[in-house]
Amino acid sequence: MEPIKIKLSTGREVEINDDTVKILNKYVRTQMTLEELAKELGLNGWEEAYDLIKQVPAWIMWYPEAIYKRS
């Protein structure tokens, strides 16, 4: 699948690619905090992670990584 770019309110762009989907899958399926999510994605704190979560379509976060790679 072609990468999707999400622009955060801080002006930073986050590319949703295979690696990002893998981390987002982990976030929605575990008790990972927004701070931990921000650290894994290289964001500047939980605020940017929250902004990203608000903008990413929910189906991407719950979509199994193996299926996402085949799309």
TORVO-939398 format. One record per residue: chain; z, y, x of N, C-alpha, C in turn. Coordinates in steps of 0.02 Angstrom, whole numbers. Layout:
BEGIN
chain A n_up Z n_north Y n_east X ca_up Z ca_north Y ca_east X c_up Z c_north Y c_east X
...
This chain:
BEGIN
chain A n_up 0 n_north -59 n_east 42 ca_up 0 ca_north 0 ca_east 0 c_up 0 c_north 62 c_east 45
chain A n_up -34 n_north 113 n_east 22 ca_up -37 ca_north 175 ca_east 60 c_up 30 c_north 211 c_east 58
chain A n_up 53 n_north 237 n_east 115 ca_up 118 ca_north 272 ca_east 116 c_up 120 c_north 332 c_east 69
chain A n_up 177 n_north 342 n_east 40 ca_up 189 ca_north 400 ca_east -5 c_up 231 c_north 449 c_east 33
chain A n_up 217 n_north 514 n_east 26 ca_up 258 ca_north 565 ca_east 59 c_up 299 c_north 602 c_east 7
chain A n_up 363 n_north 607 n_east 21 ca_up 410 ca_north 643 ca_east -23 c_up 434 c_north 705 c_east 15
chain A n_up 427 n_north 763 n_east -16 ca_up 451 ca_north 825 ca_east 15 c_up 520 c_north 842 c_east -13
chain A n_up 568 n_north 846 n_east 32 ca_up 637 ca_north 862 ca_east 13 c_up 646 c_north 937 c_east 4
chain A n_up 699 n_north 957 n_east -30 ca_up 712 ca_north 1028 ca_east -42 c_up 723 c_north 1066 c_east 23
chain A n_up 740 n_north 1031 n_east 77 ca_up 751 ca_north 1064 ca_east 142 c_up 685 c_north 1076 c_east 179
chain A n_up 629 n_north 1052 n_east 150 ca_up 564 ca_north 1061 ca_east 180 c_up 542 c_north 1000 c_east 221
chain A n_up 587 n_north 955 n_east 234 ca_up 572 ca_north 895 ca_east 272 c_up 531 c_north 846 c_east 229
chain A n_up 482 n_north 813 n_east 260 ca_up 442 ca_north 762 ca_east 226 c_up 465 c_north 693 c_east 248
chain A n_up 472 n_north 648 n_east 200 ca_up 492 ca_north 580 ca_east 215 c_up 434 c_north 535 c_east 192
chain A n_up 410 n_north 493 n_east 237 ca_up 356 ca_north 447 ca_east 220 c_up 386 c_north 382 c_east 195
chain A n_up 364 n_north 361 n_east 136 ca_up 386 ca_north 298 ca_east 107 c_up 337 c_north 245 c_east 130
chain A n_up 357 n_north 207 n_east 180 ca_up 316 ca_north 153 ca_east 207 c_up 355 c_north 88 c_east 203
chain A n_up 330 n_north 35 n_east 235 ca_up 363 ca_north -30 ca_east 231 c_up 435 c_north -28 c_east 255
chain A n_up 447 n_north 7 n_east 311 ca_up 515 ca_north 11 ca_east 338 c_up 562 c_north 49 c_east 291
chain A n_up 537 n_north 103 n_east 262 ca_up 578 ca_north 142 ca_east 216 c_up 595 c_north 102 c_east 154
chain A n_up 546 n_north 65 n_east 128 ca_up 557 ca_north 23 ca_east 69 c_up 610 c_north -29 c_east 83
chain A n_up 609 n_north -57 n_east 143 ca_up 658 ca_north -107 ca_east 162 c_up 729 c_north -77 c_east 160
chain A n_up 737 n_north -16 n_east 185 ca_up 802 ca_north 18 ca_east 185 c_up 823 c_north 37 c_east 114
chain A n_up 776 n_north 61 n_east 74 ca_up 791 ca_north 79 ca_east 4 c_up 811 c_north 17 c_east -36
chain A n_up 778 n_north -40 n_east -23 ca_up 797 ca_north -103 ca_east -56 c_up 869 c_north -120 c_east -38
chain A n_up 887 n_north -113 n_east 25 ca_up 955 ca_north -127 ca_east 47 c_up 1005 c_north -80 c_east 12
chain A n_up 986 n_north -17 n_east 6 ca_up 1029 ca_north 33 ca_east -26 c_up 1044 c_north 15 c_east -99
chain A n_up 993 n_north -4 n_east -138 ca_up 1005 ca_north -18 ca_east -209 c_up 1037 c_north -85 c_east -221
chain A n_up 1034 n_north -130 n_east -173 ca_up 1061 ca_north -197 ca_east -184 c_up 1129 c_north -209 c_east -151
chain A n_up 1153 n_north -160 n_east -114 ca_up 1218 ca_north -167 ca_east -81 c_up 1261 c_north -106 c_east -96
chain A n_up 1318 n_north -103 n_east -65 ca_up 1363 ca_north -46 ca_east -75 c_up 1354 c_north 6 c_east -20
chain A n_up 1293 n_north 14 n_east 3 ca_up 1278 ca_north 64 ca_east 55 c_up 1289 c_north 134 c_east 27
chain A n_up 1321 n_north 176 n_east 65 ca_up 1334 ca_north 245 ca_east 43 c_up 1274 c_north 289 c_east 59
chain A n_up 1274 n_north 349 n_east 31 ca_up 1221 ca_north 397 ca_east 46 c_up 1223 c_north 418 c_east 120
chain A n_up 1283 n_north 421 n_east 148 ca_up 1290 ca_north 437 ca_east 220 c_up 1256 c_north 384 c_east 263
chain A n_up 1268 n_north 321 n_east 246 ca_up 1237 ca_north 266 ca_east 283 c_up 1162 c_north 266 c_east 274
chain A n_up 1139 n_north 280 n_east 213 ca_up 1068 ca_north 284 ca_east 200 c_up 1036 c_north 339 c_east 241
chain A n_up 1068 n_north 397 n_east 243 ca_up 1043 ca_north 453 ca_east 282 c_up 1037 c_north 435 c_east 356
chain A n_up 1087 n_north 401 n_east 382 ca_up 1088 ca_north 381 ca_east 452 c_up 1030 c_north 333 c_east 467
chain A n_up 1019 n_north 284 n_east 423 ca_up 966 ca_north 235 ca_east 434 c_up 896 c_north 266 c_east 429
chain A n_up 889 n_north 317 n_east 387 ca_up 824 ca_north 349 ca_east 378 c_up 814 c_north 409 c_east 424
chain A n_up 866 n_north 427 n_east 462 ca_up 860 ca_north 484 ca_east 507 c_up 862 c_north 551 c_east 472
chain A n_up 899 n_north 553 n_east 417 ca_up 905 ca_north 616 ca_east 379 c_up 967 c_north 654 c_east 401
chain A n_up 971 n_north 717 n_east 380 ca_up 1027 ca_north 760 ca_east 400 c_up 1082 c_north 760 c_east 348
chain A n_up 1113 n_north 703 n_east 335 ca_up 1170 ca_north 700 ca_east 291 c_up 1154 c_north 673 c_east 222
chain A n_up 1208 n_north 664 n_east 184 ca_up 1201 ca_north 633 ca_east 118 c_up 1162 c_north 676 c_east 69
chain A n_up 1161 n_north 742 n_east 79 ca_up 1125 ca_north 786 ca_east 33 c_up 1050 c_north 771 c_east 34
chain A n_up 1021 n_north 761 n_east 94 ca_up 951 ca_north 744 ca_east 99 c_up 938 c_north 674 c_east 71
chain A n_up 984 n_north 628 n_east 82 ca_up 977 ca_north 561 ca_east 55 c_up 977 c_north 563 c_east -21
chain A n_up 1022 n_north 603 n_east -49 ca_up 1026 ca_north 611 ca_east -122 c_up 962 c_north 641 c_east -150
chain A n_up 936 n_north 692 n_east -116 ca_up 874 ca_north 724 ca_east -136 c_up 816 c_north 673 c_east -135
chain A n_up 814 n_north 631 n_east -85 ca_up 763 ca_north 580 ca_east -80 c_up 769 c_north 530 c_east -138
chain A n_up 829 n_north 506 n_east -151 ca_up 841 ca_north 458 ca_east -204 c_up 820 c_north 486 c_east -272
chain A n_up 832 n_north 550 n_east -283 ca_up 813 ca_north 582 ca_east -346 c_up 737 c_north 583 c_east -354
chain A n_up 700 n_north 589 n_east -299 ca_up 627 ca_north 597 ca_east -303 c_up 587 c_north 532 c_east -298
chain A n_up 615 n_north 481 n_east -267 ca_up 578 ca_north 418 ca_east -259 c_up 576 c_north 382 c_east -326
chain A n_up 517 n_north 360 n_east -347 ca_up 514 ca_north 322 ca_east -410 c_up 558 c_north 259 c_east -405
chain A n_up 595 n_north 244 n_east -458 ca_up 642 ca_north 188 ca_east -458 c_up 608 c_north 122 c_east -443
chain A n_up 546 n_north 113 n_east -465 ca_up 513 ca_north 49 ca_east -454 c_up 505 c_north 35 c_east -380
chain A n_up 498 n_north 86 n_east -339 ca_up 490 ca_north 76 ca_east -267 c_up 555 c_north 49 c_east -237
chain A n_up 612 n_north 75 n_east -259 ca_up 676 ca_north 53 ca_east -232 c_up 692 c_north -19 c_east -251
chain A n_up 671 n_north -40 n_east -311 ca_up 687 ca_north -107 ca_east -334 c_up 631 c_north -158 c_east -321
chain A n_up 574 n_north -134 n_east -299 ca_up 517 ca_north -177 ca_east -284 c_up 531 c_north -220 c_east -224
chain A n_up 527 n_north -285 n_east -228 ca_up 540 ca_north -327 ca_east -169 c_up 492 c_north -310 c_east -112
chain A n_up 518 n_north -306 n_east -53 ca_up 479 ca_north -286 ca_east 6 c_up 417 c_north -331 c_east 16
chain A n_up 424 n_north -396 n_east 4 ca_up 368 ca_north -443 ca_east 15 c_up 310 c_north -426 c_east -32
chain A n_up 324 n_north -407 n_east -93 ca_up 272 ca_north -389 ca_east -141 c_up 242 c_north -321 c_east -122
chain A n_up 284 n_north -274 n_east -101 ca_up 261 ca_north -208 ca_east -82 c_up 210 c_north -213 c_east -25
chain A n_up 223 n_north -258 n_east 22 ca_up 177 ca_north -265 ca_east 80 c_up 109 c_north -292 c_east 58
chain A n_up 107 n_north -334 n_east 6 ca_up 44 ca_north -363 ca_east -18 c_up 3 c_north -314 c_east -58
chain A n_up 34 n_north -262 n_east -85 ca_up -2 ca_north -215 ca_east -129 c_up -52 c_north -174 c_east -91
